[in-house]
Amino acid sequence: MGEKLWTREFIGMGLTNFFYFMSQYIMIAALPVYTMDDLGLGEWEAGMAMTCFQIGTVVSRPLAGRVIDAVNKQRLLLIVSVLLFLLMVGFLLAYRLEIALSLRLIHGIVFALGTTALAALVLPARRKGEGIGYFAVCGNMAMVVGPLVGLILIEHFGASTLFLFLSLMAACAIVSGNGKRLPAQVVLPSGERHRGFHASDFFEKKALPAVILGGLVFFAYGGVLTFIPLYTRSLGIGSYTSLFFLVFALLIVVSRPFVGYLFDHHGSDYTVYPGFLFFSAGFLLFLQVEGPFLLLLSAAVLGIGFGALAPAFQTIAVSSAPPSRAGVATSTYFLSLIHISEPTRLLSI
């Protein structure tokens, strides 16, 4: 249990994960503005730019696991990080819709490969729950900070500055994710080769229980994301919608160290059952909302529950498979995320 967590490698992977998610969340907020104001197009075209990214991500997720487990993971991460940098630079030249849509489609593929590889490289093995908890905080921070940064850049400094900033972050991802060579047992493929294609190449069946339970949690949360703007407006507290998500994300960040410690030292029961209890209580509070206080209280309780359940299920999914199939297990777990809506679209409401 004395295995060191905050190593140079772990911090580098966490920063790289943050840069990957920042690129996406900044795009979610800023790209519709860019599409309509700079390219002179309408809302339909702006929506297509977002859809192309989703298509690239969803289609690539099942393939990502097989690719990652078949090659050197760190070398693959370097390649996709360089591609991310080239994509961001490419947006500086995207003067037509067709170019922007093509870049977004490739961005979705690169994002799927990069984030799956990063999740498979989380270290160390004996502190997996705590490690994944802290690791996921990077994505939560990007969820809160990214849209704000994107809107400030596109509205006050213009598209060129926006894409230069994204290019700089992609360059930082190259450096932070490849600063030191990782252990061979972590990055190298198992050496097993199979002819043809098999279901096990794309899905880890041992991870399916965690995927199903995680999918239910994400499905429930996705419903809140879709419903809450209309709900708060009907109550006359629509201005508190953004604060709801801020409180939600803050409680996830604050609770993660305790959740990871409980998982690693006492097992999944000490995080999953309390997590479901808080998550259910948050929904019961949400049903009673009539004003800002209960709205923000429900956000806090939901945040604690979601913050306990999401990393716990990911840890269970990844730990259920041998290290050589960490990529497939991770990509299988990420299938549960297809139920969740893009939360950052609501942050600006």
C-alpha positions in Angstrom: 0.0 0.0 0.0 3.0 2.2 0.2 3.3 2.5 -3.6 3.9 6.1 -4.6 1.0 7.8 -6.5 2.2 11.3 -7.3 5.0 10.3 -9.6 6.3 12.4 -12.5 4.6 9.9 -14.9 1.3 10.1 -13.1 1.2 13.9 -13.0 2.2 13.9 -16.7 -0.6 11.6 -17.7 -3.1 13.7 -15.6 -2.0 16.9 -17.3 -2.2 15.4 -20.7 -5.7 14.1 -19.9 -6.6 17.7 -18.9 -5.3 19.2 -22.1 -7.3 16.6 -24.2 -10.5 17.4 -22.4 -9.9 21.1 -22.4 -9.6 21.0 -26.2 -13.0 19.3 -26.5 -14.8 21.5 -23.9 -13.4 24.7 -25.3 -14.6 23.6 -28.8 -18.1 22.8 -27.5 -18.5 26.4 -26.3 -16.6 28.2 -29.0 -17.0 26.3 -32.2 -20.7 27.1 -32.7 -19.8 30.8 -32.4 -17.0 30.4 -34.8 -19.2 28.5 -37.3 -21.9 31.2 -37.3 -19.8 34.4 -36.9 -16.6 33.6 -38.8 -17.9 31.2 -41.4 -21.2 33.0 -41.7 -23.3 29.8 -41.4 -26.4 28.9 -39.4 -27.3 26.8 -36.4 -27.7 23.6 -38.4 -24.1 23.8 -39.6 -22.9 24.6 -36.1 -24.8 21.5 -34.9 -23.2 19.4 -37.6 -19.7 20.4 -36.4 -20.6 19.0 -33.0 -22.2 15.9 -34.4 -19.1 15.0 -36.5 -17.0 14.9 -33.4 -19.5 12.6 -31.7 -19.5 10.3 -34.7 -15.8 10.0 -34.7 -15.7 9.3 -31.0 -18.5 6.8 -30.8 -17.3 4.8 -33.9 -13.7 4.8 -32.6 -14.3 3.7 -29.0 -14.7 0.0 -29.7 -11.7 0.0 -32.0 -9.5 2.0 -29.7 -9.1 -0.8 -27.1 -7.8 -3.3 -29.7 -5.5 -0.8 -31.2 -4.1 0.4 -27.9 -3.5 -3.2 -26.6 -1.8 -4.2 -29.8 0.9 -1.4 -29.9 3.2 0.5 -27.6 0.7 2.7 -25.7 3.1 5.5 -25.0 4.2 5.6 -28.6 0.6 5.7 -29.7 -0.1 8.5 -27.3 2.8 10.5 -28.8 1.4 10.0 -32.3 -2.2 11.0 -31.5 -0.9 14.0 -29.4 1.0 15.2 -32.5 -2.1 14.7 -34.6 -4.1 16.7 -32.1 -1.6 19.5 -32.4 -1.8 19.4 -36.2 -5.6 19.4 -36.1 -5.7 22.5 -33.9 -3.3 24.2 -36.3 -5.5 23.0 -39.2 -8.5 25.0 -37.8 -6.5 28.2 -38.5 -7.0 27.3 -42.2 -10.6 26.0 -41.9 -12.3 28.7 -44.0 -14.9 26.3 -45.4 -17.5 24.1 -43.6 -16.3 20.9 -45.3 -12.8 21.5 -43.8 -14.1 22.2 -40.3 -16.4 19.1 -40.4 -13.5 16.9 -41.6 -11.3 18.2 -38.8 -13.9 17.6 -36.2 -14.5 14.1 -37.3 -10.8 13.3 -37.1 -10.7 15.2 -33.8 -13.3 12.7 -32.4 -11.1 9.8 -33.5 -8.0 11.3 -32.0 -9.8 12.1 -28.8 -11.1 8.6 -28.4 -7.7 7.0 -29.0 -5.9 9.5 -26.8 -8.2 9.5 -23.7 -8.5 5.7 -23.8 -4.7 5.3 -24.0 -4.3 7.7 -21.1 -6.8 5.9 -18.9 -5.1 2.6 -19.6 -1.8 4.1 -18.5 -3.0 5.3 -15.1 -0.4 4.3 -12.4 0.2 2.6 -10.0 -1.7 -0.6 -10.1 -2.1 -1.1 -6.3 -3.7 2.4 -6.0 -5.9 2.1 -9.0 -9.0 3.5 -7.3 -7.3 6.6 -5.9 -5.4 7.1 -9.1 -8.4 7.0 -11.4 -10.2 9.3 -9.0 -7.6 12.0 -9.2 -7.1 11.3 -12.9 -10.8 11.9 -13.6 -10.7 15.2 -11.7 -8.7 16.5 -14.7 -11.7 16.0 -16.9 -14.1 17.5 -14.4 -11.9 20.6 -14.1 -11.8 20.9 -17.9 -15.6 20.6 -17.9 -15.9 23.7 -15.7 -13.0 25.8 -17.0 -13.1 24.9 -20.7 -16.4 26.5 -21.8 -15.5 29.7 -19.9 -12.1 29.9 -21.6 -13.5 29.1 -25.0 -16.2 31.8 -24.9 -13.7 34.4 -23.6 -11.2 33.7 -26.3 -13.7 33.6 -29.2 -15.7 36.6 -28.1 -12.9 38.9 -27.0 -9.8 37.8 -29.0 -11.2 36.1 -32.1 -10.9 32.7 -33.8 -7.2 33.0 -34.6 -6.3 33.4 -30.9 -8.6 30.6 -30.0 -7.0 28.1 -32.3 -3.5 29.3 -31.4 -4.3 28.7 -27.7 -5.7 25.2 -28.6 -2.5 24.5 -30.6 -0.4 25.5 -27.6 -2.3 23.2 -25.3 -1.9 20.3 -27.7 1.9 21.0 -27.7 1.8 20.9 -23.9 0.0 17.5 -24.2 2.9 16.2 -26.3 5.4 17.3 -23.7 3.6 16.3 -20.5 2.6 12.8 -21.9 6.0 11.9 -23.1 8.4 13.4 -20.6 9.7 10.0 -19.4 9.6 6.4 -20.6 7.0 4.3 -18.8 7.6 0.7 -17.6 7.6 -1.9 -20.3 4.9 -4.0 -18.6 2.6 -1.0 -18.8 3.1 0.3 -22.3 4.1 -2.8 -24.4 1.5 -5.2 -25.9 1.1 -8.7 -24.5 2.5 -10.3 -27.6 -0.7 -12.4 -28.2 -1.9 -12.4 -31.8 -5.2 -13.5 -33.1 -6.2 -14.1 -36.7 -9.3 -12.3 -37.9 -11.7 -10.3 -35.7 -13.3 -11.5 -32.5 -15.8 -9.9 -30.2 -13.2 -10.1 -27.4 -10.9 -7.8 -29.5 -13.4 -5.0 -29.0 -15.2 -5.8 -25.7 -14.0 -7.1 -22.4 -16.9 -9.2 -21.1 -15.5 -9.1 -17.5 -16.0 -5.4 -17.5 -19.7 -5.5 -18.6 -21.3 -5.5 -15.1 -19.4 -2.2 -14.3 -20.4 -0.9 -17.8 -24.1 -1.6 -17.3 -24.2 -0.1 -13.8 -22.1 2.9 -14.9 -24.4 3.3 -18.0 -27.4 3.5 -15.7 -25.8 6.2 -13.6 -24.7 8.2 -16.7 -28.2 7.8 -18.2 -29.8 9.2 -15.1 -27.4 12.1 -15.0 -27.8 12.7 -18.7 -31.5 13.2 -18.1 -30.8 15.9 -15.5 -28.5 17.6 -18.0 -31.2 17.7 -20.6 -34.1 18.6 -18.3 -32.6 21.1 -15.8 -32.5 24.2 -18.0 -36.3 24.0 -18.8 -36.9 22.9 -15.2 -35.1 25.9 -13.6 -36.6 28.3 -16.1 -40.1 27.1 -15.2 -39.3 27.8 -11.5 -38.0 31.2 -12.3 -34.4 30.4 -11.2 -32.9 29.8 -14.6 -29.9 32.0 -13.7 -28.8 29.4 -11.2 -28.3 26.7 -13.8 -24.6 27.4 -14.4 -24.1 27.5 -10.6 -25.8 24.1 -10.3 -23.1 22.5 -12.5 -20.3 24.5 -10.8 -21.4 23.1 -7.4 -21.8 19.6 -8.9 -18.3 19.6 -10.3 -16.8 21.2 -7.1 -18.2 18.4 -4.9 -16.8 15.8 -7.3 -13.3 17.3 -7.0 -13.5 17.7 -3.2 -14.8 14.1 -2.6 -12.4 12.3 -5.0 -9.4 11.9 -2.6 -11.7 10.3 0.1 -13.5 8.1 -2.5 -10.2 6.8 -3.9 -8.8 6.1 -0.5 -11.9 4.2 0.6 -11.9 2.1 -2.6 -8.2 1.1 -2.3 -8.2 0.5 1.4 -11.6 -1.0 2.0 -12.9 -2.2 -1.4 -15.7 -1.2 -3.8 -18.6 -1.8 -1.4 -17.5 1.2 0.7 -17.8 3.5 -2.4 -20.5 2.0 -4.6 -23.2 1.5 -1.9 -22.8 5.0 -0.3 -22.5 6.4 -3.8 -25.9 5.0 -4.8 -27.3 6.3 -1.5 -26.1 9.9 -2.2 -27.0 9.7 -5.9 -30.6 8.6 -5.1 -30.9 11.2 -2.3 -29.8 13.9 -4.7 -32.6 13.0 -7.1 -35.1 13.0 -4.3 -33.9 16.5 -3.3 -34.1 17.5 -7.0 -37.7 16.6 -7.1 -38.5 19.0 -4.2 -36.7 22.0 -5.7 -38.7 25.2 -5.4 -35.8 27.7 -5.0 -32.0 28.1 -5.3 -31.2 26.5 -1.9 -32.6 23.1 -2.7 -31.3 23.3 -6.2 -27.7 23.8 -5.1 -28.1 21.3 -2.2 -29.3 18.7 -4.7 -26.3 19.5 -6.9 -23.9 19.0 -4.0 -25.5 15.6 -3.0 -25.6 14.4 -6.6 -22.0 15.5 -7.0 -20.9 13.4 -4.1 -22.8 10.4 -5.4 -21.7 10.7 -9.0 -18.1 11.4 -7.8 -18.1 8.1 -5.9 -19.8 5.9 -8.5 -18.1 7.0 -11.8 -14.4 6.3 -10.8 -15.5 3.2 -8.8 -17.1 1.6 -11.9 -14.2 2.6 -14.1 -11.7 1.1 -11.6 -13.8 -2.1 -11.4 -13.9 -2.4 -15.2 -10.2 -1.9 -15.7 -9.2 -4.1 -12.8 -11.4 -6.9 -14.0 -9.0 -7.5 -17.0 -5.3 -8.3 -17.1 -2.9 -5.4 -17.7 -2.5 -6.6 -21.3 -6.2 -5.9 -22.0 -6.4 -2.6 -20.1 -7.1 -0.7 -23.3 -10.0 -3.0 -24.3 -11.4 -2.8 -20.7 -11.2 0.9 -20.7 -12.8 1.4 -24.1 -15.6 -1.1 -23.0 -16.2 1.1 -19.9 -16.4 4.2 -22.1 -19.3 2.7 -23.9 -21.4 3.7 -20.8 -20.6 7.3 -21.6 -22.7 7.4 -24.8 -25.8 8.0 -22.6 -24.5 11.3 -21.2 -25.2 14.6 -22.9 -22.6 17.2 -23.3 -22.9 19.1 -20.0 -21.0 22.2 -21.2 -23.7 23.1 -23.7 -25.8 24.0 -20.6 -23.1 26.0 -18.8 -23.8 29.1 -20.9 -27.6 29.0 -20.5 
